[in-house]
């Protein structure tokens, strides 16, 4: 092993100090982790450097946040008082992933094992941490405001892309203004501001979500399109016992207005819009589409998992497995599906746990739609829509910290027995949109 340089030692010390400071901050103020998770997710898929070399290892910003969230979870578990405990299903899920990471370290080395599991590890550590956090009105507002700020930045970046390159770039070169994860952030922000509007002005309450829906459509991210349809269906169909800031009639009108805006944009919008949207649709339906390419990859990964050792099929392969390719082009490492990647990384047990935790959170959230508290009913609607759209998004992409944030908050919300108590009713009655 090569001797560590002074620079590497200093960088390692800085990383440890950052982990310590972030852990204490996250444990005492859980909302402080939200902007960091969003920054990491927004930077994914871009050319922005996200890590430094510490000795022989490449340490990413997300690695620091992940470790800090783990330590913060342990700190919260040690706090006295009426605290939420980590969701047991998520803890077991995380333990299986860590076990396979340890197996991967033995076979492939620490760097390869960590690289392969980084996204899922970020998701599960964020989910476990936020399952210990109560969804108070203050926290919901903080998450909404950070999401809104992130989406404003992404929308401005998308507008700048369209001004310089036009709307027809996808049909010609395949380039898009936003990647799938960035489009997902805009979509989730749109759902949040529909249920928890940040502004009192009636016109702006309509304009902000409409802009979000239009940007999602123009992003030509087909998996996010499908997720948006599912979320819109939830908003249109689901009824609450108490009337929130946006009634079901208002939500239906808003979704109808979004559909009309998209139709008008396609019919009479700027040049290139129709060609890009048509190309996006054809990429899903033609035989040589990217969806067909992904189906081949999913089939190969599933067949490899079935043909491998029984232990790997049941509990997952060592992290770092699957770097071989098909036809010298299709890399098995890039599953492009959370379900297939979960099967490979954590086996049938992990896949069952993923489905179970989502189904349980959805079922319990739907029960709380009947709550007498306006705030509780709104949060239940929010998580019902977000979890449903995430399950759709998982078909075409894997997940990260942002998904873990929402999943963890949903698990904490449905497992919090004090959520219907009088202090929540008072907080909900006095909150301002």
C-alpha positions in Angstrom: 0.0 0.0 0.0 1.4 3.4 -1.0 2.2 5.8 1.8 -0.3 8.6 2.3 0.8 12.1 1.3 0.3 15.1 3.5 -2.3 16.4 1.1 -4.3 13.1 1.5 -4.1 13.2 5.3 -5.3 16.8 5.3 -8.2 16.0 3.0 -9.1 13.0 5.1 -9.1 15.2 8.2 -11.4 17.7 6.5 -13.8 15.0 5.4 -14.0 13.7 9.0 -14.6 17.2 10.4 -17.3 17.8 7.8 -19.0 14.4 8.7 -19.0 15.4 12.4 -20.4 18.9 11.8 -23.0 17.7 9.3 -24.1 14.8 11.6 -24.8 17.1 14.5 -26.6 19.6 12.3 -28.7 16.9 10.6 -29.6 15.3 14.0 -30.8 18.7 15.5 -32.2 20.3 12.3 -33.3 17.6 9.8 -34.3 20.2 7.3 -30.7 21.3 6.9 -30.0 18.1 4.9 -32.6 18.8 2.2 -30.6 21.5 0.2 -27.5 19.3 0.3 -29.4 16.3 -1.0 -31.0 18.5 -3.8 -27.6 19.9 -4.8 -26.1 16.4 -5.2 -29.1 15.2 -7.2 -29.1 18.3 -9.4 -25.4 17.9 -10.2 -25.8 14.2 -11.1 -25.5 13.6 -14.8 -23.6 16.9 -15.3 -19.9 17.7 -15.7 -19.6 19.3 -12.3 -16.9 17.7 -10.3 -18.4 16.1 -7.2 -15.4 14.5 -5.4 -11.7 14.5 -4.5 -9.0 11.9 -4.3 -8.1 10.9 -0.7 -5.2 8.6 -1.1 -6.2 6.0 -3.6 -9.9 6.5 -3.1 -12.3 8.9 -4.8 -14.6 10.4 -2.2 -17.8 12.1 -3.4 -19.9 14.7 -1.8 -22.7 12.2 -1.6 -20.4 9.8 0.4 -19.9 12.5 3.0 -23.6 13.2 3.2 -24.4 9.5 3.4 -22.0 8.9 6.3 -23.3 12.0 8.1 -26.9 10.8 7.8 -26.0 7.4 9.2 -24.3 9.1 12.2 -27.2 11.5 12.6 -29.6 8.6 12.7 -27.7 7.0 15.5 -27.6 10.3 17.4 -31.4 10.7 17.0 -31.9 7.2 18.3 -30.0 8.1 21.5 -32.1 11.2 22.2 -34.6 11.0 25.0 -38.2 11.7 24.7 -41.0 10.7 22.4 -38.9 10.1 19.3 -39.8 8.1 16.1 -37.7 5.0 15.6 -36.2 4.1 12.2 -38.5 2.2 10.0 -37.6 -1.5 10.5 -38.2 -2.6 6.9 -35.8 0.1 5.7 -33.2 -0.8 8.3 -33.3 -4.5 7.2 -33.1 -3.3 3.6 -30.1 -1.2 4.3 -28.4 -4.0 6.3 -28.7 -6.4 3.3 -27.1 -3.8 1.0 -24.3 -3.2 3.5 -23.7 -6.9 3.7 -23.4 -7.2 -0.1 -21.1 -4.1 -0.1 -18.8 -5.9 2.4 -18.8 -9.0 0.2 -18.0 -6.7 -2.8 -15.1 -5.1 -0.9 -13.5 -8.6 -0.5 -13.9 -9.5 -4.2 -13.6 -6.2 -6.1 -12.1 -3.7 -3.6 -13.6 -0.8 -1.6 -13.8 1.7 -4.5 -15.6 -0.6 -7.0 -18.0 -1.9 -4.3 -18.8 1.6 -3.2 -19.3 3.0 -6.7 -21.7 0.2 -7.6 -23.9 0.8 -4.5 -23.6 4.6 -4.1 -27.1 5.6 -5.4 -29.0 2.9 -3.5 -27.0 3.6 -0.4 -27.8 7.3 -0.6 -31.5 6.5 -1.0 -31.7 4.1 1.9 -29.6 6.1 4.4 -31.8 9.2 3.6 -34.9 7.1 4.0 -33.9 5.6 7.3 -32.9 9.0 8.7 -36.1 10.8 7.6 -38.2 7.9 8.9 -37.2 9.2 12.4 -38.4 12.8 11.6 -42.0 14.0 12.1 -43.7 15.7 9.2 -44.5 19.0 10.9 -45.9 22.0 9.1 -42.5 23.7 9.5 -40.6 20.8 7.9 -43.1 20.5 5.1 -42.8 24.2 4.3 -39.0 24.0 4.4 -38.9 21.0 2.0 -41.4 22.8 -0.3 -39.3 26.0 -0.3 -36.0 24.2 -1.0 -37.7 22.2 -3.8 -39.1 25.4 -5.3 -35.7 27.1 -5.2 -34.1 24.1 -6.9 -36.8 24.0 -9.5 -36.4 27.7 -10.3 -32.7 27.1 -11.0 -33.5 24.1 -13.2 -36.2 25.9 -15.1 -33.9 28.8 -15.8 -31.2 26.4 -16.9 -33.7 24.7 -19.3 -34.9 28.1 -20.7 -31.3 29.1 -21.3 -30.8 25.8 -23.1 -33.8 26.3 -25.3 -32.8 29.9 -26.1 -29.4 28.8 -27.3 -30.3 25.5 -29.0 -34.0 25.7 -29.8 -36.8 23.2 -28.9 -36.0 20.7 -31.7 -32.6 19.5 -30.4 -33.9 16.1 -29.2 -35.3 15.2 -32.6 -31.9 16.1 -34.2 -29.1 15.3 -31.7 -30.9 13.6 -28.8 -29.9 16.4 -26.4 -32.3 17.5 -23.7 -32.6 20.5 -21.5 -33.0 18.4 -18.3 -31.9 14.9 -17.4 -34.5 12.5 -15.9 -33.6 13.3 -12.3 -33.7 17.0 -12.8 -37.1 16.6 -14.5 -38.3 14.5 -11.6 -37.3 17.3 -9.2 -39.4 19.8 -11.2 -42.3 17.3 -11.2 -42.2 16.6 -7.5 -42.0 20.4 -6.8 -45.1 20.9 -9.0 -47.1 18.3 -7.0 -45.9 19.9 -3.7 -46.9 23.4 -4.7 -50.4 22.2 -5.9 -51.1 20.8 -2.4 -49.2 23.3 -0.4 -49.2 26.6 -2.4 -46.4 29.0 -1.5 -48.3 32.1 -2.6 -51.7 33.5 -1.8 -52.3 35.1 -5.1 -54.8 33.0 -7.0 -53.2 33.6 -10.4 -49.7 32.6 -9.3 -51.2 29.5 -7.6 -52.2 28.4 -11.1 -49.3 29.7 -13.1 -46.5 28.0 -11.0 -47.8 24.4 -11.4 -48.7 25.0 -15.0 -45.1 26.1 -15.7 -43.9 23.0 -13.9 -46.1 20.6 -16.0 -45.0 22.3 -19.3 -41.3 22.1 -18.4 -41.7 18.4 -17.6 -43.3 17.8 -21.0 -40.7 19.8 -22.9 -37.9 17.9 -21.1 -38.8 14.9 -23.3 -38.1 12.5 -20.4 -40.6 9.7 -21.1 -40.4 8.0 -17.8 -41.1 11.3 -16.0 -44.0 11.8 -18.4 -45.5 8.5 -17.1 -44.8 9.5 -13.5 -46.6 12.8 -14.1 -49.7 11.0 -15.5 -49.8 8.8 -12.4 -49.5 11.8 -10.1 -52.1 13.7 -12.0 -54.5 10.8 -11.8 -54.0 10.7 -8.0 -54.7 14.4 -7.7 -57.9 14.1 -9.8 -59.3 10.9 -8.2 -58.3 11.0 -4.5 -60.7 12.8 -2.1 -60.0 14.1 1.3 -62.4 14.2 4.3 -61.5 17.9 4.9 -61.0 20.6 2.3 -57.4 21.7 2.0 -56.0 24.8 0.3 -56.8 23.3 -3.1 -60.1 21.4 -3.4 -60.5 18.3 -5.6 -62.4 20.5 -8.1 -59.5 23.0 -8.1 -57.0 20.1 -8.7 -59.1 18.8 -11.5 -59.3 22.2 -13.2 -55.5 22.6 -12.8 -54.8 19.2 -14.4 -57.2 20.0 -17.2 -55.5 23.4 -17.7 -52.1 21.7 -17.8 -53.4 19.3 -20.5 -54.8 22.2 -22.5 -51.5 24.2 -22.2 -49.6 21.2 -23.5 -52.0 20.7 -26.4 -51.7 24.4 -27.4 -48.0 24.3 -27.0 -47.8 21.3 -29.4 -50.3 22.8 -31.9 -49.1 26.4 -31.9 -45.9 26.5 -30.0 -42.3 27.4 -31.0 -40.7 25.6 -33.9 -39.2 22.3 -32.9 -41.6 21.4 -30.1 -43.7 19.1 -32.1 -40.7 17.3 -33.7 -39.0 16.7 -30.3 -42.2 15.5 -28.6 -42.9 13.2 -31.6 -39.4 11.9 -31.5 -39.8 11.2 -27.8 -43.0 9.2 -28.4 -41.4 7.2 -31.2 -38.4 6.3 -29.1 -40.9 4.5 -26.8 -42.9 2.7 -29.5 -40.4 1.7 -32.2 -38.5 -1.5 -32.3 -35.1 0.1 -32.1 -36.1 2.4 -29.2 -34.1 3.0 -26.0 -37.0 1.2 -24.2 -36.3 -1.9 -26.3 -32.6 -1.6 -25.5 -33.4 -1.4 -21.8 -35.7 -4.5 -22.0 -32.7 -6.4 -23.4 -30.6 -5.3 -20.5 -33.2 -6.1 -17.9 -33.7 -9.5 -19.3 -30.0 -10.2 -19.3 -29.6 -9.0 -15.7 -32.5 -11.1 -14.5 -31.3 -14.2 -16.3 -27.8 -13.7 -14.9 -29.3 -13.4 -11.4 -31.4 -16.6 -11.8 -28.5 -18.5 -13.3 -26.1 -17.5 -10.5 -25.8 -18.9 -6.9 -29.0 -19.3 -5.0 -27.7 -17.1 -2.2 -27.2 -14.3 -4.7 -30.7 -14.7 -6.1 -32.2 -14.6 -2.6 -30.1 -11.9 -0.9 -28.3 -10.2 -3.8 -24.9 -10.3 -5.5 -21.7 -8.8 -4.1 -21.6 -5.1 -4.8 -19.6 -4.5 -8.0 -20.9 -7.6 -9.8 -22.1 -7.1 -13.3 -19.5 -5.0 -15.1 -19.5 -7.3 -18.1 -21.3 -6.3 -21.3 -23.7 -7.7 -23.9 -22.8 -7.4 -27.5 -19.8 -5.2 -26.5 -22.2 -2.3 -25.9 -24.9 -3.0 -23.3 -23.4 -2.7 -19.9 -25.1 -4.7 -17.2 -24.0 -2.2 -14.5 -26.5 0.3 -15.8 -29.8 -1.3 -15.0 -31.9 1.8 -15.8 -34.5 0.3 -13.4 -34.7 0.5 -9.7 -36.6 -2.9 -9.6 -34.0 -4.7 -11.6 -31.1 -3.1 -9.8 -32.7 -3.9 -6.4 -33.0 -7.6 -7.5 -29.3 -7.6 -8.5 -28.0 -5.8 -5.4 -30.2 -7.2 -2.7 -32.0 -10.2 -4.2 -35.6 -11.3 -3.9 -35.6 -10.3 -0.3 -34.6 -6.7 -1.1 -37.1 -6.4 -4.0 -39.8 -7.7 -1.7 -38.8 -5.1 1.0 -38.8 -2.3 -1.5 -42.3 -3.1 -2.7 -43.6 -3.8 0.8 -42.3 -0.5 2.3 -44.0 1.5 -0.6 -47.3 -0.4 -0.4 -47.4 -0.1 3.3 -46.7 3.7 3.2 -49.3 4.2 0.4 -52.0 2.1 2.3 -51.5 4.0 5.5 -51.3 7.4 3.8 -54.7 6.7 2.2 -56.1 5.9 5.6 -55.0 9.3 6.8 -56.8 11.1 4.0 -59.9 10.7 6.2 -58.3 12.6 9.1 -60.2 15.5 10.6 -57.0 17.6 10.4 -56.6 19.6 7.3 -52.9 19.5 7.5 -52.8 15.7 8.0 -55.1 15.2 5.1 -52.9 17.4 2.8 -49.8 15.5 3.8 -51.5 12.2 3.2 -52.5 13.3 -0.3 -49.0 14.6 -0.9 -47.3 11.3 0.0 -49.9 9.3 -1.9 -49.1 11.2 -5.1 -45.3 11.3 -4.6 -45.0 7.6 -3.7 -47.1 6.6 -6.7 -45.1 8.7 -9.1 -41.8 7.3 -7.6 -43.0 3.7 -8.2 -43.6 4.7 -11.8 -40.2 6.4 -12.1 -38.5 3.2 -10.8 -39.4 1.4 -14.0 -36.9 3.4 -16.0 -34.4 4.7 -13.6 -32.7 4.0 -10.3 -33.0 6.3 -7.3 -30.9 8.5 -5.0 -31.1 10.7 -1.9 -34.2 12.7 -3.1 -36.3 9.6 -3.4 -35.1 8.5 0.0 -36.0 11.8 1.5 -39.6 11.5 0.4 -39.9 7.8 1.2 -38.5 8.4 4.7 -40.8 11.3 5.5 -43.7 9.2 4.3 -42.7 6.3 6.6 -42.3 8.7 9.5 -45.6 10.3 8.8 -47.6 7.0 8.7 -45.9 5.6 11.7 -46.3 8.7 13.9 -49.1 8.0 16.3 -49.2 11.5 17.5 -49.9 13.0 14.1 -53.6 13.5 14.9 -53.1 15.1 18.2 -54.3 18.6 19.1 -50.9 20.3 18.6 -51.0 19.3 14.9 -54.5 20.5 14.5 -53.5 23.9 16.0 -50.4 24.1 13.9 -52.4 23.3 10.8 -55.1 25.8 11.6 -52.5 28.6 12.1 -50.2 27.8 9.1 -50.0 30.2 6.2 -49.6 28.9 2.6 
